[in-house]
């Protein structure tokens, strides 16, 4: 039945919507929002009815990261819909329709496309000298961008998702990305922090794909509070998934040539999924 309705509406939406005598065109749905569903593999769209009129239903449109145009993917009479995007990220909007009048303009657009921050540099904790040489990193959940922060200044505690450390004095040896809440378990690292702070609890895992391309599957929750990225000058992890303490997912790409044990720093790119709990991270 939905396919029949969708086919009829495609014909309707392809035409100019004419006003019936004394009847206005259909206003668009309002305040479209997006959330994760079905264990972070689906998306749930919710919206408000148009300012006026009683629609017969709504059409959901989607444009994936691999497409150049939006296409209709579902219809519903409710003010919400749960979509299986097939592991793919992209953009959504909704239109209302009234059979006797036509199809509305689009609602606002919402996105599941991960936000990329390039060329982030983190320094091993012993070398931290703010504002340029920071050892802490955190995602901004509103913009999706990643920023570096000093671990040794308590005002930045709530913003930090992980830090760079070798868990010992100096800046050689095994490099780890470490959940900041673990810092008080390591005598040397904690000796550099002269305050108590409720740092976030972050989990990591390796992504078992060697290429940074669009075949990436949904991320898992992760189970490691710290993950080695270089051991005995051998790169351990190039792709790392991050599950933040507040329930967001990210993906770290490390260029193996960008781990500098002489100067005690690591350079990487970071993708962040702004929809809380959504584990989809595919990108171009």
C-alpha positions in Angstrom: 0.0 0.0 0.0 2.8 2.4 0.8 4.4 1.8 -2.6 1.1 2.7 -4.3 0.7 5.9 -2.2 4.4 6.8 -2.9 4.0 6.3 -6.6 0.9 8.5 -6.7 2.6 11.2 -4.7 5.6 11.1 -7.0 3.3 12.2 -9.8 1.7 14.8 -7.6 5.0 16.2 -6.3 6.4 16.5 -9.8 3.8 19.0 -10.8 3.3 22.6 -9.8 0.9 22.7 -6.8 -2.2 24.7 -7.9 -4.4 26.3 -5.3 -8.0 25.2 -5.3 -10.5 28.1 -5.1 -10.4 29.4 -1.5 -7.9 26.7 -0.5 -4.2 27.4 0.1 -1.2 25.2 -0.8 0.0 22.7 1.8 2.3 24.2 4.4 5.5 22.2 5.1 6.1 20.1 8.3 7.9 21.9 11.1 10.9 21.3 13.4 12.2 18.0 11.9 14.5 16.2 14.3 16.6 13.1 14.1 17.7 10.5 16.7 19.1 7.0 16.7 16.9 3.9 16.9 17.2 0.1 16.9 20.6 -0.1 18.8 22.1 2.8 16.8 21.6 1.2 13.4 18.4 3.0 12.3 17.3 6.6 12.5 14.1 8.0 14.0 12.7 11.2 12.4 10.1 13.3 14.3 8.4 16.5 13.2 5.5 18.8 13.9 2.4 19.2 11.8 2.1 22.2 9.4 0.9 25.5 10.8 -2.5 24.9 9.1 -4.4 22.3 7.3 -4.7 18.5 8.1 -2.4 16.5 5.8 -3.3 13.1 4.6 0.3 12.1 5.3 3.9 12.8 4.9 6.7 11.8 2.5 10.2 11.1 3.7 13.1 12.0 1.4 16.7 10.9 1.7 20.0 11.8 -0.1 22.9 9.5 0.8 26.5 10.6 0.7 26.8 8.7 -2.7 23.8 10.5 -4.3 23.5 14.0 -5.8 19.7 14.4 -5.3 17.0 13.5 -2.8 14.6 10.7 -3.4 11.4 9.6 -1.6 11.9 6.6 0.6 8.8 6.2 2.7 5.3 7.6 3.5 3.5 7.8 6.8 0.4 9.3 8.4 2.2 9.7 11.7 4.4 12.5 13.0 7.4 10.2 13.0 9.1 7.5 11.0 11.9 4.9 11.7 14.2 4.4 8.8 16.7 1.7 8.0 19.4 3.6 6.0 21.4 0.4 5.2 24.5 1.5 7.1 24.6 4.7 4.9 24.7 8.2 6.1 23.1 11.2 4.4 20.5 13.9 4.6 16.7 13.8 5.3 13.7 16.1 4.9 9.9 15.6 5.0 7.0 17.0 3.0 3.3 17.0 3.8 0.6 16.1 1.3 -3.1 16.5 0.8 -4.5 14.5 -2.1 -6.9 17.2 -3.2 -4.3 20.0 -3.1 -0.8 18.7 -3.5 2.6 18.4 -1.8 4.2 20.9 0.5 7.6 22.5 0.3 10.4 20.7 2.3 10.9 20.8 6.0 14.3 21.7 7.4 17.1 19.2 6.5 18.7 16.9 9.1 21.9 15.0 8.6 23.7 11.8 9.7 26.9 12.6 7.8 30.0 12.5 10.1 31.8 15.7 10.7 35.5 15.6 9.7 38.3 17.5 11.6 41.7 17.2 9.9 45.3 17.3 11.1 44.8 17.2 14.8 48.0 17.2 16.8 48.3 15.7 20.3 51.4 15.8 22.4 52.5 13.2 25.0 51.4 14.3 28.4 55.0 15.1 29.6 55.4 17.6 26.8 52.1 19.5 27.3 52.6 23.2 27.0 49.3 25.0 26.3 48.0 26.6 24.2 49.7 24.8 21.3 51.1 21.6 22.8 48.0 20.0 24.3 47.6 16.3 25.1 43.9 16.1 25.5 41.3 15.8 22.8 37.5 16.1 22.7 34.6 16.3 20.3 32.2 19.2 20.4 28.8 17.6 20.4 27.0 20.6 18.8 29.4 21.3 15.9 30.9 17.8 15.6 34.4 19.4 15.4 37.3 18.0 17.4 39.6 20.2 19.5 42.7 19.8 21.6 42.7 20.7 25.3 45.3 20.8 28.1 44.9 17.9 30.5 46.5 19.9 33.3 43.9 22.7 33.5 40.8 21.6 35.4 38.4 23.9 33.6 38.7 21.7 30.4 37.9 18.4 32.2 34.3 18.0 30.9 35.4 18.5 27.3 38.1 15.9 27.0 37.4 12.4 25.5 40.9 11.0 25.5 44.6 12.0 25.9 48.0 10.8 24.6 50.4 9.1 27.0 53.2 6.6 27.2 52.1 5.9 30.9 55.7 6.7 32.0 58.3 9.5 32.3 59.6 11.0 29.1 57.9 10.6 25.7 59.3 7.5 24.1 58.0 3.9 24.3 54.4 2.7 23.7 51.9 5.4 22.9 48.3 5.1 24.0 45.1 7.0 23.5 43.7 6.7 27.0 40.3 7.5 28.6 40.9 10.5 30.8 39.1 9.0 33.8 41.9 6.4 34.0 44.6 9.0 34.6 44.5 8.6 38.4 45.3 4.9 38.0 48.7 5.7 36.6 51.2 7.2 39.2 53.3 9.2 36.7 50.4 10.7 34.7 48.4 11.6 37.9 51.5 13.2 39.3 51.3 15.8 36.5 47.7 16.6 37.4 47.4 18.7 40.6 43.7 18.5 41.0 40.8 16.0 41.2 38.4 16.1 38.2 35.5 14.0 37.0 36.9 13.2 33.6 34.8 11.3 31.0 34.9 7.6 30.6 35.7 6.8 27.0 35.9 3.4 25.2 37.9 2.4 22.2 38.3 -0.5 19.7 40.2 -1.2 16.5 38.4 -1.0 13.2 39.4 -4.0 11.1 39.5 -2.2 7.8 42.8 -1.1 6.3 41.4 1.6 4.0 39.7 4.8 4.9 36.9 4.4 2.4 33.1 4.1 2.4 32.9 0.3 3.1 33.1 0.9 6.8 30.4 -1.0 8.8 28.6 0.5 11.8 30.8 1.0 14.8 30.7 -1.2 17.9 30.4 0.1 21.4 34.1 -0.5 22.1 35.4 -2.2 25.2 38.9 -0.7 25.9 39.6 2.2 28.1 43.0 2.7 26.5 44.3 1.6 23.1 48.0 1.3 22.0 48.7 3.1 18.8 52.5 2.5 18.6 54.5 -0.3 20.2 58.3 -0.6 19.7 58.1 1.8 16.7 55.4 -0.4 15.1 52.0 1.2 14.4 49.4 -0.8 16.2 46.2 0.9 15.1 45.4 3.1 12.1 41.6 3.2 12.5 40.2 3.5 16.0 36.5 3.8 17.0 35.7 6.0 19.9 32.6 5.7 22.1 32.4 8.8 24.3 31.2 8.9 27.9 28.1 10.8 26.8 27.1 8.2 24.2 28.4 9.5 20.9 30.6 7.7 18.3 33.6 8.8 16.5 36.3 7.4 14.2 40.1 8.2 14.3 42.4 7.9 11.3 46.1 7.8 12.1 48.7 8.3 9.4 51.5 5.9 10.3 54.0 8.6 9.2 52.5 11.1 11.6 53.5 9.3 14.8 56.6 11.3 15.9 58.3 9.8 19.0 61.2 12.3 18.7 58.9 15.3 19.2 56.4 13.3 21.2 53.3 13.9 19.1 50.7 12.2 16.9 48.7 13.7 14.1 45.3 12.3 13.0 42.0 13.0 11.4 38.7 12.5 13.3 35.1 11.8 12.2 32.2 12.4 14.6 28.6 11.3 14.4 26.5 14.1 15.8 23.4 12.0 16.3 23.8 10.6 19.8 23.9 6.8 19.9 24.0 6.4 16.1 26.8 4.0 15.1 26.9 4.9 11.3 30.2 6.4 10.2 30.3 5.9 6.4 31.7 8.9 4.5 33.3 9.8 1.2 
